[in-house]
Amino acid sequence: MIKDMQKLLIRAFNSECDSVISKVKFNNIESAEKRIKGSKDAVSKLGKVMGVAITDSYYNLKINEMYLAYEYAQKSRKKKKSKDA
C-alpha cells in the first residue's frame, strides 16, 4: 500500500511539474516556481502519514529543469525578435 501511495504521489508531482514547465515563459517564472513548491508541499502533506515526501534534491532537479525551460523561452523570444527586426 505504501509503495502504491509513493507511485501515485510521485506521478502527481511529476505531472504537475511537467505541466508547469511546459508553460514557462519569460514573464511567469515566479508563479511557476510557486506552483512547483506548492505541489511539493501538497505531496509532503498528503504523504506524511505514510512517510512519503519529495526530497529536496528531487525538488531542486525539477526547479533546475524549470529554469532551463525558462532560459530556452527567453532565447526563443530574442531570436524571434531579431528575425522580426
N, CA, C and O atoms as a Maestro MAE file, in Angstrom:
{
 s_m_m2io_version
 :::
 2.0.0
}

f_m_ct {
 s_m_title
 :::
 protein
 m_atom[340] {
  # First column is atom index #
  i_m_mmod_type
  r_m_x_coord
  r_m_y_coord
  r_m_z_coord
  i_m_residue_number
  s_m_chain_name
  s_m_pdb_residue_name
  s_m_pdb_atom_name
  i_m_atomic_number
  :::
  1 25 0.819 -1.180 0.000 1 A "MET " " N  " 7
  2 3 0.000 0.000 0.000 1 A "MET " " CA " 6
  3 2 0.876 1.262 0.000 1 A "MET " " C  " 6
  4 15 0.576 2.234 -0.694 1 A "MET " " O  " 8
  5 25 1.953 1.236 0.780 2 A "ILE " " N  " 7
  6 3 2.838 2.402 0.837 2 A "ILE " " CA " 6
  7 2 3.526 2.618 -0.508 2 A "ILE " " C  " 6
  8 15 3.657 3.752 -0.968 2 A "ILE " " O  " 8
  9 25 3.963 1.528 -1.136 3 A "LYS " " N  " 7
  10 3 4.611 1.647 -2.453 3 A "LYS " " CA " 6
  11 2 3.644 2.221 -3.483 3 A "LYS " " C  " 6
  12 15 4.035 3.031 -4.324 3 A "LYS " " O  " 8
  13 25 2.387 1.801 -3.418 4 A "ASP " " N  " 7
  14 3 1.382 2.342 -4.337 4 A "ASP " " CA " 6
  15 2 1.162 3.831 -4.081 4 A "ASP " " C  " 6
  16 15 1.014 4.608 -5.025 4 A "ASP " " O  " 8
  17 25 1.142 4.226 -2.825 5 A "MET " " N  " 7
  18 3 0.981 5.630 -2.471 5 A "MET " " CA " 6
  19 2 2.180 6.433 -2.966 5 A "MET " " C  " 6
  20 15 2.008 7.540 -3.478 5 A "MET " " O  " 8
  21 25 3.388 5.896 -2.823 6 A "GLN " " N  " 7
  22 3 4.579 6.564 -3.320 6 A "GLN " " CA " 6
  23 2 4.480 6.793 -4.826 6 A "GLN " " C  " 6
  24 15 4.745 7.892 -5.313 6 A "GLN " " O  " 8
  25 25 4.100 5.753 -5.553 7 A "LYS " " N  " 7
  26 3 3.977 5.866 -7.006 7 A "LYS " " CA " 6
  27 2 2.938 6.908 -7.396 7 A "LYS " " C  " 6
  28 15 3.161 7.717 -8.296 7 A "LYS " " O  " 8
  29 25 1.815 6.879 -6.715 8 A "LEU " " N  " 7
  30 3 0.740 7.816 -7.020 8 A "LEU " " CA " 6
  31 2 1.177 9.262 -6.769 8 A "LEU " " C  " 6
  32 15 0.948 10.139 -7.603 8 A "LEU " " O  " 8
  33 25 1.798 9.501 -5.634 9 A "LEU " " N  " 7
  34 3 2.214 10.861 -5.297 9 A "LEU " " CA " 6
  35 2 3.330 11.365 -6.205 9 A "LEU " " C  " 6
  36 15 3.328 12.534 -6.590 9 A "LEU " " O  " 8
  37 25 4.274 10.509 -6.551 10 A "ILE " " N  " 7
  38 3 5.355 10.955 -7.441 10 A "ILE " " CA " 6
  39 2 4.809 11.219 -8.839 10 A "ILE " " C  " 6
  40 15 5.263 12.143 -9.514 10 A "ILE " " O  " 8
  41 25 3.845 10.423 -9.280 11 A "ARG " " N  " 7
  42 3 3.225 10.680 -10.581 11 A "ARG " " CA " 6
  43 2 2.465 11.997 -10.575 11 A "ARG " " C  " 6
  44 15 2.512 12.750 -11.547 11 A "ARG " " O  " 8
  45 25 1.774 12.272 -9.492 12 A "ALA " " N  " 7
  46 3 1.045 13.538 -9.383 12 A "ALA " " CA " 6
  47 2 2.020 14.713 -9.397 12 A "ALA " " C  " 6
  48 15 1.793 15.707 -10.087 12 A "ALA " " O  " 8
  49 25 3.095 14.598 -8.639 13 A "PHE " " N  " 7
  50 3 4.102 15.667 -8.600 13 A "PHE " " CA " 6
  51 2 4.742 15.866 -9.973 13 A "PHE " " C  " 6
  52 15 4.888 16.996 -10.438 13 A "PHE " " O  " 8
  53 25 5.118 14.772 -10.610 14 A "ASN " " N  " 7
  54 3 5.741 14.866 -11.929 14 A "ASN " " CA " 6
  55 2 4.787 15.463 -12.956 14 A "ASN " " C  " 6
  56 15 5.202 16.267 -13.792 14 A "ASN " " O  " 8
  57 25 3.529 15.083 -12.904 15 A "SER " " N  " 7
  58 3 2.545 15.633 -13.844 15 A "SER " " CA " 6
  59 2 2.379 17.134 -13.653 15 A "SER " " C  " 6
  60 15 2.327 17.894 -14.620 15 A "SER " " O  " 8
  61 25 2.297 17.544 -12.414 16 A "GLU " " N  " 7
  62 3 2.168 18.976 -12.121 16 A "GLU " " CA " 6
  63 2 3.405 19.728 -12.611 16 A "GLU " " C  " 6
  64 15 3.288 20.788 -13.226 16 A "GLU " " O  " 8
  65 25 4.586 19.179 -12.337 17 A "CYS " " N  " 7
  66 3 5.825 19.823 -12.771 17 A "CYS " " CA " 6
  67 2 5.904 19.893 -14.295 17 A "CYS " " C  " 6
  68 15 6.282 20.923 -14.853 17 A "CYS " " O  " 8
  69 25 5.550 18.806 -14.963 18 A "ASP " " N  " 7
  70 3 5.580 18.796 -16.424 18 A "ASP " " CA " 6
  71 2 4.638 19.842 -16.999 18 A "ASP " " C  " 6
  72 15 4.970 20.529 -17.965 18 A "ASP " " O  " 8
  73 25 3.474 19.954 -16.403 19 A "SER " " N  " 7
  74 3 2.506 20.951 -16.853 19 A "SER " " CA " 6
  75 2 3.049 22.365 -16.670 19 A "SER " " C  " 6
  76 15 2.963 23.193 -17.577 19 A "SER " " O  " 8
  77 25 3.598 22.630 -15.513 20 A "VAL " " N  " 7
  78 3 4.151 23.961 -15.222 20 A "VAL " " CA " 6
  79 2 5.322 24.266 -16.152 20 A "VAL " " C  " 6
  80 15 5.395 25.346 -16.736 20 A "VAL " " O  " 8
  81 25 6.222 23.321 -16.282 21 A "ILE " " N  " 7
  82 3 7.433 23.534 -17.078 21 A "ILE " " CA " 6
  83 2 7.087 23.749 -18.553 21 A "ILE " " C  " 6
  84 15 7.737 24.547 -19.229 21 A "ILE " " O  " 8
  85 25 6.087 23.058 -19.047 22 A "SER " " N  " 7
  86 3 5.714 23.216 -20.458 22 A "SER " " CA " 6
  87 2 5.121 24.587 -20.747 22 A "SER " " C  " 6
  88 15 5.080 25.010 -21.902 22 A "SER " " O  " 8
  89 25 4.658 25.290 -19.714 23 A "LYS " " N  " 7
  90 3 4.030 26.598 -19.891 23 A "LYS " " CA " 6
  91 2 4.906 27.763 -19.435 23 A "LYS " " C  " 6
  92 15 4.451 28.906 -19.414 23 A "LYS " " O  " 8
  93 25 6.159 27.483 -19.069 24 A "VAL " " N  " 7
  94 3 7.054 28.546 -18.598 24 A "VAL " " CA " 6
  95 2 7.366 29.494 -19.742 24 A "VAL " " C  " 6
  96 15 7.705 29.081 -20.851 24 A "VAL " " O  " 8
  97 25 7.241 30.776 -19.439 25 A "LYS " " N  " 7
  98 3 7.577 31.829 -20.396 25 A "LYS " " CA " 6
  99 2 8.436 32.859 -19.688 25 A "LYS " " C  " 6
  100 15 8.705 32.761 -18.491 25 A "LYS " " O  " 8
  101 25 8.858 33.843 -20.457 26 A "PHE " " N  " 7
  102 3 9.750 34.867 -19.916 26 A "PHE " " CA " 6
  103 2 9.117 35.664 -18.792 26 A "PHE " " C  " 6
  104 15 9.830 36.261 -17.987 26 A "PHE " " O  " 8
  105 25 7.793 35.687 -18.719 27 A "ASN " " N  " 7
  106 3 7.120 36.564 -17.759 27 A "ASN " " CA " 6
  107 2 6.404 35.844 -16.613 27 A "ASN " " C  " 6
  108 15 5.699 36.491 -15.838 27 A "ASN " " O  " 8
  109 25 6.565 34.515 -16.485 28 A "ASN " " N  " 7
  110 3 5.827 33.819 -15.431 28 A "ASN " " CA " 6
  111 2 6.692 32.878 -14.587 28 A "ASN " " C  " 6
  112 15 6.185 31.910 -14.021 28 A "ASN " " O  " 8
  113 25 7.962 33.154 -14.504 29 A "ILE " " N  " 7
  114 3 8.875 32.250 -13.796 29 A "ILE " " CA " 6
  115 2 8.580 32.188 -12.297 29 A "ILE " " C  " 6
  116 15 8.690 31.124 -11.688 29 A "ILE " " O  " 8
  117 25 8.210 33.313 -11.707 30 A "GLU " " N  " 7
  118 3 7.938 33.324 -10.260 30 A "GLU " " CA " 6
  119 2 6.709 32.479 -9.929 30 A "GLU " " C  " 6
  120 15 6.726 31.694 -8.981 30 A "GLU " " O  " 8
  121 25 5.652 32.643 -10.707 31 A "SER " " N  " 7
  122 3 4.440 31.863 -10.432 31 A "SER " " CA " 6
  123 2 4.664 30.385 -10.712 31 A "SER " " C  " 6
  124 15 4.084 29.535 -10.036 31 A "SER " " O  " 8
  125 25 5.493 30.066 -11.695 32 A "ALA " " N  " 7
  126 3 5.799 28.667 -11.993 32 A "ALA " " CA " 6
  127 2 6.541 28.019 -10.824 32 A "ALA " " C  " 6
  128 15 6.249 26.887 -10.439 32 A "ALA " " O  " 8
  129 25 7.494 28.750 -10.273 33 A "GLU " " N  " 7
  130 3 8.247 28.222 -9.127 33 A "GLU " " CA " 6
  131 2 7.331 28.026 -7.920 33 A "GLU " " C  " 6
  132 15 7.466 27.046 -7.187 33 A "GLU " " O  " 8
  133 25 6.410 28.950 -7.716 34 A "LYS " " N  " 7
  134 3 5.458 28.815 -6.610 34 A "LYS " " CA " 6
  135 2 4.561 27.589 -6.788 34 A "LYS " " C  " 6
  136 15 4.254 26.898 -5.816 34 A "LYS " " O  " 8
  137 25 4.144 27.320 -8.017 35 A "ARG " " N  " 7
  138 3 3.291 26.149 -8.266 35 A "ARG " " CA " 6
  139 2 4.034 24.846 -7.982 35 A "ARG " " C  " 6
  140 15 3.471 23.916 -7.405 35 A "ARG " " O  " 8
  141 25 5.299 24.785 -8.391 36 A "ILE " " N  " 7
  142 3 6.083 23.570 -8.125 36 A "ILE " " CA " 6
  143 2 6.297 23.407 -6.624 36 A "ILE " " C  " 6
  144 15 6.198 22.300 -6.095 36 A "ILE " " O  " 8
  145 25 6.589 24.501 -5.944 37 A "LYS " " N  " 7
  146 3 6.769 24.448 -4.480 37 A "LYS " " CA " 6
  147 2 5.468 24.019 -3.805 37 A "LYS " " C  " 6
  148 15 5.484 23.212 -2.876 37 A "LYS " " O  " 8
  149 25 4.346 24.560 -4.271 38 A "GLY " " N  " 7
  150 3 3.048 24.181 -3.713 38 A "GLY " " CA " 6
  151 2 2.738 22.711 -3.924 38 A "GLY " " C  " 6
  152 15 2.175 22.056 -3.047 38 A "GLY " " O  " 8
  153 25 3.103 22.199 -5.080 39 A "SER " " N  " 7
  154 3 2.894 20.776 -5.361 39 A "SER " " CA " 6
  155 2 3.753 19.906 -4.440 39 A "SER " " C  " 6
  156 15 3.291 18.886 -3.931 39 A "SER " " O  " 8
  157 25 5.008 20.320 -4.232 40 A "LYS " " N  " 7
  158 3 5.898 19.586 -3.313 40 A "LYS " " CA " 6
  159 2 5.310 19.576 -1.907 40 A "LYS " " C  " 6
  160 15 5.290 18.541 -1.241 40 A "LYS " " O  " 8
  161 25 4.838 20.722 -1.466 41 A "ASP " " N  " 7
  162 3 4.253 20.824 -0.131 41 A "ASP " " CA " 6
  163 2 2.990 19.967 -0.002 41 A "ASP " " C  " 6
  164 15 2.776 19.325 1.027 41 A "ASP " " O  " 8
  165 25 2.159 19.959 -1.041 42 A "ALA " " N  " 7
  166 3 0.928 19.167 -1.012 42 A "ALA " " CA " 6
  167 2 1.236 17.678 -0.949 42 A "ALA " " C  " 6
  168 15 0.596 16.941 -0.198 42 A "ALA " " O  " 8
  169 25 2.215 17.231 -1.736 43 A "VAL " " N  " 7
  170 3 2.597 15.812 -1.711 43 A "VAL " " CA " 6
  171 2 3.137 15.445 -0.339 43 A "VAL " " C  " 6
  172 15 2.806 14.390 0.204 43 A "VAL " " O  " 8
  173 25 3.960 16.309 0.214 44 A "SER " " N  " 7
  174 3 4.525 16.036 1.544 44 A "SER " " CA " 6
  175 2 3.434 15.963 2.603 44 A "SER " " C  " 6
  176 15 3.481 15.116 3.495 44 A "SER " " O  " 8
  177 25 2.459 16.847 2.500 45 A "LYS " " N  " 7
  178 3 1.353 16.859 3.467 45 A "LYS " " CA " 6
  179 2 0.490 15.595 3.331 45 A "LYS " " C  " 6
  180 15 0.139 14.961 4.327 45 A "LYS " " O  " 8
  181 25 0.155 15.242 2.084 46 A "LEU " " N  " 7
  182 3 -0.677 14.058 1.864 46 A "LEU " " CA " 6
  183 2 0.039 12.753 2.233 46 A "LEU " " C  " 6
  184 15 -0.588 11.800 2.696 46 A "LEU " " O  " 8
  185 25 1.350 12.724 2.023 47 A "GLY " " N  " 7
  186 3 2.102 11.507 2.292 47 A "GLY " " CA " 6
  187 2 2.692 11.420 3.675 47 A "GLY " " C  " 6
  188 15 3.362 10.438 3.995 47 A "GLY " " O  " 8
  189 25 2.465 12.421 4.508 48 A "LYS " " N  " 7
  190 3 3.079 12.485 5.834 48 A "LYS " " CA " 6
  191 2 2.765 11.255 6.683 48 A "LYS " " C  " 6
  192 15 3.648 10.715 7.349 48 A "LYS " " O  " 8
  193 25 1.539 10.825 6.660 49 A "VAL " " N  " 7
  194 3 1.115 9.686 7.483 49 A "VAL " " CA " 6
  195 2 1.904 8.421 7.126 49 A "VAL " " C  " 6
  196 15 2.216 7.605 7.993 49 A "VAL " " O  " 8
  197 25 2.220 8.276 5.838 50 A "MET " " N  " 7
  198 3 2.932 7.077 5.384 50 A "MET " " CA " 6
  199 2 4.427 7.317 5.202 50 A "MET " " C  " 6
  200 15 5.151 6.439 4.733 50 A "MET " " O  " 8
  201 25 4.884 8.505 5.575 51 A "GLY " " N  " 7
  202 3 6.307 8.804 5.459 51 A "GLY " " CA " 6
  203 2 6.755 9.036 4.026 51 A "GLY " " C  " 6
  204 15 7.909 8.770 3.687 51 A "GLY " " O  " 8
  205 25 5.858 9.526 3.182 52 A "VAL " " N  " 7
  206 3 6.165 9.778 1.779 52 A "VAL " " CA " 6
  207 2 6.320 11.288 1.591 52 A "VAL " " C  " 6
  208 15 5.474 12.070 2.022 52 A "VAL " " O  " 8
  209 25 7.424 11.682 0.935 53 A "ALA " " N  " 7
  210 3 7.659 13.106 0.667 53 A "ALA " " CA " 6
  211 2 8.597 13.238 -0.523 53 A "ALA " " C  " 6
  212 15 9.324 12.305 -0.867 53 A "ALA " " O  " 8
  213 25 8.570 14.390 -1.134 54 A "ILE " " N  " 7
  214 3 9.509 14.718 -2.210 54 A "ILE " " CA " 6
  215 2 10.791 15.221 -1.556 54 A "ILE " " C  " 6
  216 15 10.761 16.139 -0.736 54 A "ILE " " O  " 8
  217 25 11.911 14.617 -1.922 55 A "THR " " N  " 7
  218 3 13.182 15.039 -1.323 55 A "THR " " CA " 6
  219 2 13.600 16.395 -1.880 55 A "THR " " C  " 6
  220 15 13.187 16.790 -2.971 55 A "THR " " O  " 8
  221 25 14.414 17.087 -1.123 56 A "ASP " " N  " 7
  222 3 14.913 18.391 -1.567 56 A "ASP " " CA " 6
  223 2 15.734 18.270 -2.842 56 A "ASP " " C  " 6
  224 15 15.657 19.135 -3.714 56 A "ASP " " O  " 8
  225 25 16.513 17.211 -2.956 57 A "SER " " N  " 7
  226 3 17.348 17.057 -4.156 57 A "SER " " CA " 6
  227 2 16.482 16.846 -5.401 57 A "SER " " C  " 6
  228 15 16.802 17.372 -6.466 57 A "SER " " O  " 8
  229 25 15.391 16.083 -5.281 58 A "TYR " " N  " 7
  230 3 14.492 15.871 -6.421 58 A "TYR " " CA " 6
  231 2 13.762 17.166 -6.760 58 A "TYR " " C  " 6
  232 15 13.606 17.505 -7.932 58 A "TYR " " O  " 8
  233 25 13.326 17.871 -5.757 59 A "TYR " " N  " 7
  234 3 12.670 19.163 -5.954 59 A "TYR " " CA " 6
  235 2 13.609 20.128 -6.671 59 A "TYR " " C  " 6
  236 15 13.199 20.822 -7.601 59 A "TYR " " O  " 8
  237 25 14.869 20.172 -6.240 60 A "ASN " " N  " 7
  238 3 15.847 21.059 -6.873 60 A "ASN " " CA " 6
  239 2 16.091 20.698 -8.329 60 A "ASN " " C  " 6
  240 15 16.313 21.582 -9.156 60 A "ASN " " O  " 8
  241 25 16.054 19.408 -8.653 61 A "LEU " " N  " 7
  242 3 16.187 18.998 -10.055 61 A "LEU " " CA " 6
  243 2 15.029 19.528 -10.895 61 A "LEU " " C  " 6
  244 15 15.231 19.973 -12.025 61 A "LEU " " O  " 8
  245 25 13.832 19.479 -10.350 62 A "LYS " " N  " 7
  246 3 12.665 19.999 -11.068 62 A "LYS " " CA " 6
  247 2 12.756 21.520 -11.239 62 A "LYS " " C  " 6
  248 15 12.388 22.053 -12.286 62 A "LYS " " O  " 8
  249 25 13.243 22.206 -10.216 63 A "ILE " " N  " 7
  250 3 13.421 23.656 -10.316 63 A "ILE " " CA " 6
  251 2 14.477 23.972 -11.380 63 A "ILE " " C  " 6
  252 15 14.304 24.900 -12.170 63 A "ILE " " O  " 8
  253 25 15.556 23.210 -11.401 64 A "ASN " " N  " 7
  254 3 16.585 23.413 -12.430 64 A "ASN " " CA " 6
  255 2 16.011 23.176 -13.824 64 A "ASN " " C  " 6
  256 15 16.298 23.929 -14.755 64 A "ASN " " O  " 8
  257 25 15.210 22.140 -13.962 65 A "GLU " " N  " 7
  258 3 14.560 21.857 -15.243 65 A "GLU " " CA " 6
  259 2 13.675 23.037 -15.666 65 A "GLU " " C  " 6
  260 15 13.654 23.419 -16.836 65 A "GLU " " O  " 8
  261 25 12.954 23.600 -14.711 66 A "MET " " N  " 7
  262 3 12.097 24.745 -14.991 66 A "MET " " CA " 6
  263 2 12.917 25.944 -15.471 66 A "MET " " C  " 6
  264 15 12.530 26.625 -16.420 66 A "MET " " O  " 8
  265 25 14.049 26.199 -14.813 67 A "TYR " " N  " 7
  266 3 14.886 27.322 -15.215 67 A "TYR " " CA " 6
  267 2 15.523 27.097 -16.587 67 A "TYR " " C  " 6
  268 15 15.739 28.056 -17.327 67 A "TYR " " O  " 8
  269 25 15.821 25.863 -16.932 68 A "LEU " " N  " 7
  270 3 16.317 25.575 -18.276 68 A "LEU " " CA " 6
  271 2 15.240 25.871 -19.318 68 A "LEU " " C  " 6
  272 15 15.535 26.432 -20.373 68 A "LEU " " O  " 8
  273 25 14.006 25.500 -19.030 69 A "ALA " " N  " 7
  274 3 12.894 25.810 -19.933 69 A "ALA " " CA " 6
  275 2 12.707 27.324 -20.031 69 A "ALA " " C  " 6
  276 15 12.406 27.846 -21.105 69 A "ALA " " O  " 8
  277 25 12.882 28.012 -18.931 70 A "TYR " " N  " 7
  278 3 12.784 29.474 -18.898 70 A "TYR " " CA " 6
  279 2 13.864 30.110 -19.780 70 A "TYR " " C  " 6
  280 15 13.576 31.012 -20.565 70 A "TYR " " O  " 8
  281 25 15.090 29.641 -19.648 71 A "GLU " " N  " 7
  282 3 16.184 30.162 -20.468 71 A "GLU " " CA " 6
  283 2 15.905 29.921 -21.950 71 A "GLU " " C  " 6
  284 15 16.156 30.791 -22.784 71 A "GLU " " O  " 8
  285 25 15.392 28.752 -22.267 72 A "TYR " " N  " 7
  286 3 15.046 28.426 -23.646 72 A "TYR " " CA " 6
  287 2 13.966 29.379 -24.168 72 A "TYR " " C  " 6
  288 15 14.051 29.856 -25.300 72 A "TYR " " O  " 8
  289 25 12.961 29.652 -23.347 73 A "ALA " " N  " 7
  290 3 11.888 30.571 -23.737 73 A "ALA " " CA " 6
  291 2 12.443 31.973 -23.983 73 A "ALA " " C  " 6
  292 15 12.031 32.650 -24.925 73 A "ALA " " O  " 8
  293 25 13.367 32.402 -23.145 74 A "GLN " " N  " 7
  294 3 13.984 33.723 -23.321 74 A "GLN " " CA " 6
  295 2 14.761 33.789 -24.634 74 A "GLN " " C  " 6
  296 15 14.637 34.756 -25.385 74 A "GLN " " O  " 8
  297 25 15.557 32.765 -24.906 75 A "LYS " " N  " 7
  298 3 16.363 32.751 -26.130 75 A "LYS " " CA " 6
  299 2 15.474 32.671 -27.363 75 A "LYS " " C  " 6
  300 15 15.761 33.301 -28.381 75 A "LYS " " O  " 8
  301 25 14.401 31.903 -27.275 76 A "SER " " N  " 7
  302 3 13.463 31.809 -28.395 76 A "SER " " CA " 6
  303 2 12.805 33.157 -28.656 76 A "SER " " C  " 6
  304 15 12.600 33.547 -29.806 76 A "SER " " O  " 8
  305 25 12.483 33.851 -27.602 77 A "ARG " " N  " 7
  306 3 11.859 35.176 -27.719 77 A "ARG " " CA " 6
  307 2 12.830 36.162 -28.371 77 A "ARG " " C  " 6
  308 15 12.443 36.926 -29.255 77 A "ARG " " O  " 8
  309 25 14.090 36.143 -27.933 78 A "LYS " " N  " 7
  310 3 15.103 37.034 -28.519 78 A "LYS " " CA " 6
  311 2 15.320 36.713 -29.993 78 A "LYS " " C  " 6
  312 15 15.454 37.614 -30.821 78 A "LYS " " O  " 8
  313 25 15.355 35.427 -30.309 79 A "LYS " " N  " 7
  314 3 15.564 35.003 -31.693 79 A "LYS " " CA " 6
  315 2 14.409 35.473 -32.566 79 A "LYS " " C  " 6
  316 15 14.618 35.938 -33.687 79 A "LYS " " O  " 8
  317 25 13.201 35.350 -32.054 80 A "LYS " " N  " 7
  318 3 12.024 35.774 -32.805 80 A "LYS " " CA " 6
  319 2 12.054 37.291 -33.020 80 A "LYS " " C  " 6
  320 15 11.731 37.779 -34.103 80 A "LYS " " O  " 8
  321 25 12.444 38.023 -31.981 81 A "LYS " " N  " 7
  322 3 12.527 39.482 -32.101 81 A "LYS " " CA " 6
  323 2 13.564 39.888 -33.141 81 A "LYS " " C  " 6
  324 15 13.337 40.816 -33.918 81 A "LYS " " O  " 8
  325 25 14.693 39.202 -33.159 82 A "SER " " N  " 7
  326 3 15.746 39.550 -34.121 82 A "SER " " CA " 6
  327 2 15.320 39.223 -35.554 82 A "SER " " C  " 6
  328 15 15.710 39.927 -36.486 82 A "SER " " O  " 8
  329 25 14.532 38.175 -35.739 83 A "LYS " " N  " 7
  330 3 14.003 37.842 -37.066 83 A "LYS " " CA " 6
  331 2 12.984 38.875 -37.532 83 A "LYS " " C  " 6
  332 15 12.929 39.218 -38.713 83 A "LYS " " O  " 8
  333 25 12.181 39.366 -36.598 84 A "ASP " " N  " 7
  334 3 11.145 40.347 -36.937 84 A "ASP " " CA " 6
  335 2 11.737 41.721 -37.248 84 A "ASP " " C  " 6
  336 15 11.129 42.516 -37.964 84 A "ASP " " O  " 8
  337 25 12.919 41.996 -36.710 85 A "ALA " " N  " 7
  338 3 13.515 43.331 -36.879 85 A "ALA " " CA " 6
  339 2 14.143 43.528 -38.234 85 A "ALA " " C  " 6
  340 15 14.680 44.599 -38.515 85 A "ALA " " O  " 8
  :::
 }
 m_bond[339] {
  # First column is bond index #
  i_m_from
  i_m_to
  i_m_order
  :::
  1 1 2 1
  2 2 3 1
  3 3 4 2
  4 3 5 1
  5 5 6 1
  6 6 7 1
  7 7 8 2
  8 7 9 1
  9 9 10 1
  10 10 11 1
  11 11 12 2
  12 11 13 1
  13 13 14 1
  14 14 15 1
  15 15 16 2
  16 15 17 1
  17 17 18 1
  18 18 19 1
  19 19 20 2
  20 19 21 1
  21 21 22 1
  22 22 23 1
  23 23 24 2
  24 23 25 1
  25 25 26 1
  26 26 27 1
  27 27 28 2
  28 27 29 1
  29 29 30 1
  30 30 31 1
  31 31 32 2
  32 31 33 1
  33 33 34 1
  34 34 35 1
  35 35 36 2
  36 35 37 1
  37 37 38 1
  38 38 39 1
  39 39 40 2
  40 39 41 1
  41 41 42 1
  42 42 43 1
  43 43 44 2
  44 43 45 1
  45 45 46 1
  46 46 47 1
  47 47 48 2
  48 47 49 1
  49 49 50 1
  50 50 51 1
  51 51 52 2
  52 51 53 1
  53 53 54 1
  54 54 55 1
  55 55 56 2
  56 55 57 1
  57 57 58 1
  58 58 59 1
  59 59 60 2
  60 59 61 1
  61 61 62 1
  62 62 63 1
  63 63 64 2
  64 63 65 1
  65 65 66 1
  66 66 67 1
  67 67 68 2
  68 67 69 1
  69 69 70 1
  70 70 71 1
  71 71 72 2
  72 71 73 1
  73 73 74 1
  74 74 75 1
  75 75 76 2
  76 75 77 1
  77 77 78 1
  78 78 79 1
  79 79 80 2
  80 79 81 1
  81 81 82 1
  82 82 83 1
  83 83 84 2
  84 83 85 1
  85 85 86 1
  86 86 87 1
  87 87 88 2
  88 87 89 1
  89 89 90 1
  90 90 91 1
  91 91 92 2
  92 91 93 1
  93 93 94 1
  94 94 95 1
  95 95 96 2
  96 95 97 1
  97 97 98 1
  98 98 99 1
  99 99 100 2
  100 99 101 1
  101 101 102 1
  102 102 103 1
  103 103 104 2
  104 103 105 1
  105 105 106 1
  106 106 107 1
  107 107 108 2
  108 107 109 1
  109 109 110 1
  110 110 111 1
  111 111 112 2
  112 111 113 1
  113 113 114 1
  114 114 115 1
  115 115 116 2
  116 115 117 1
  117 117 118 1
  118 118 119 1
  119 119 120 2
  120 119 121 1
  121 121 122 1
  122 122 123 1
  123 123 124 2
  124 123 125 1
  125 125 126 1
  126 126 127 1
  127 127 128 2
  128 127 129 1
  129 129 130 1
  130 130 131 1
  131 131 132 2
  132 131 133 1
  133 133 134 1
  134 134 135 1
  135 135 136 2
  136 135 137 1
  137 137 138 1
  138 138 139 1
  139 139 140 2
  140 139 141 1
  141 141 142 1
  142 142 143 1
  143 143 144 2
  144 143 145 1
  145 145 146 1
  146 146 147 1
  147 147 148 2
  148 147 149 1
  149 149 150 1
  150 150 151 1
  151 151 152 2
  152 151 153 1
  153 153 154 1
  154 154 155 1
  155 155 156 2
  156 155 157 1
  157 157 158 1
  158 158 159 1
  159 159 160 2
  160 159 161 1
  161 161 162 1
  162 162 163 1
  163 163 164 2
  164 163 165 1
  165 165 166 1
  166 166 167 1
  167 167 168 2
  168 167 169 1
  169 169 170 1
  170 170 171 1
  171 171 172 2
  172 171 173 1
  173 173 174 1
  174 174 175 1
  175 175 176 2
  176 175 177 1
  177 177 178 1
  178 178 179 1
  179 179 180 2
  180 179 181 1
  181 181 182 1
  182 182 183 1
  183 183 184 2
  184 183 185 1
  185 185 186 1
  186 186 187 1
  187 187 188 2
  188 187 189 1
  189 189 190 1
  190 190 191 1
  191 191 192 2
  192 191 193 1
  193 193 194 1
  194 194 195 1
  195 195 196 2
  196 195 197 1
  197 197 198 1
  198 198 199 1
  199 199 200 2
  200 199 201 1
  201 201 202 1
  202 202 203 1
  203 203 204 2
  204 203 205 1
  205 205 206 1
  206 206 207 1
  207 207 208 2
  208 207 209 1
  209 209 210 1
  210 210 211 1
  211 211 212 2
  212 211 213 1
  213 213 214 1
  214 214 215 1
  215 215 216 2
  216 215 217 1
  217 217 218 1
  218 218 219 1
  219 219 220 2
  220 219 221 1
  221 221 222 1
  222 222 223 1
  223 223 224 2
  224 223 225 1
  225 225 226 1
  226 226 227 1
  227 227 228 2
  228 227 229 1
  229 229 230 1
  230 230 231 1
  231 231 232 2
  232 231 233 1
  233 233 234 1
  234 234 235 1
  235 235 236 2
  236 235 237 1
  237 237 238 1
  238 238 239 1
  239 239 240 2
  240 239 241 1
  241 241 242 1
  242 242 243 1
  243 243 244 2
  244 243 245 1
  245 245 246 1
  246 246 247 1
  247 247 248 2
  248 247 249 1
  249 249 250 1
  250 250 251 1
  251 251 252 2
  252 251 253 1
  253 253 254 1
  254 254 255 1
  255 255 256 2
  256 255 257 1
  257 257 258 1
  258 258 259 1
  259 259 260 2
  260 259 261 1
  261 261 262 1
  262 262 263 1
  263 263 264 2
  264 263 265 1
  265 265 266 1
  266 266 267 1
  267 267 268 2
  268 267 269 1
  269 269 270 1
  270 270 271 1
  271 271 272 2
  272 271 273 1
  273 273 274 1
  274 274 275 1
  275 275 276 2
  276 275 277 1
  277 277 278 1
  278 278 279 1
  279 279 280 2
  280 279 281 1
  281 281 282 1
  282 282 283 1
  283 283 284 2
  284 283 285 1
  285 285 286 1
  286 286 287 1
  287 287 288 2
  288 287 289 1
  289 289 290 1
  290 290 291 1
  291 291 292 2
  292 291 293 1
  293 293 294 1
  294 294 295 1
  295 295 296 2
  296 295 297 1
  297 297 298 1
  298 298 299 1
  299 299 300 2
  300 299 301 1
  301 301 302 1
  302 302 303 1
  303 303 304 2
  304 303 305 1
  305 305 306 1
  306 306 307 1
  307 307 308 2
  308 307 309 1
  309 309 310 1
  310 310 311 1
  311 311 312 2
  312 311 313 1
  313 313 314 1
  314 314 315 1
  315 315 316 2
  316 315 317 1
  317 317 318 1
  318 318 319 1
  319 319 320 2
  320 319 321 1
  321 321 322 1
  322 322 323 1
  323 323 324 2
  324 323 325 1
  325 325 326 1
  326 326 327 1
  327 327 328 2
  328 327 329 1
  329 329 330 1
  330 330 331 1
  331 331 332 2
  332 331 333 1
  333 333 334 1
  334 334 335 1
  335 335 336 2
  336 335 337 1
  337 337 338 1
  338 338 339 1
  339 339 340 2
  :::
 }
}
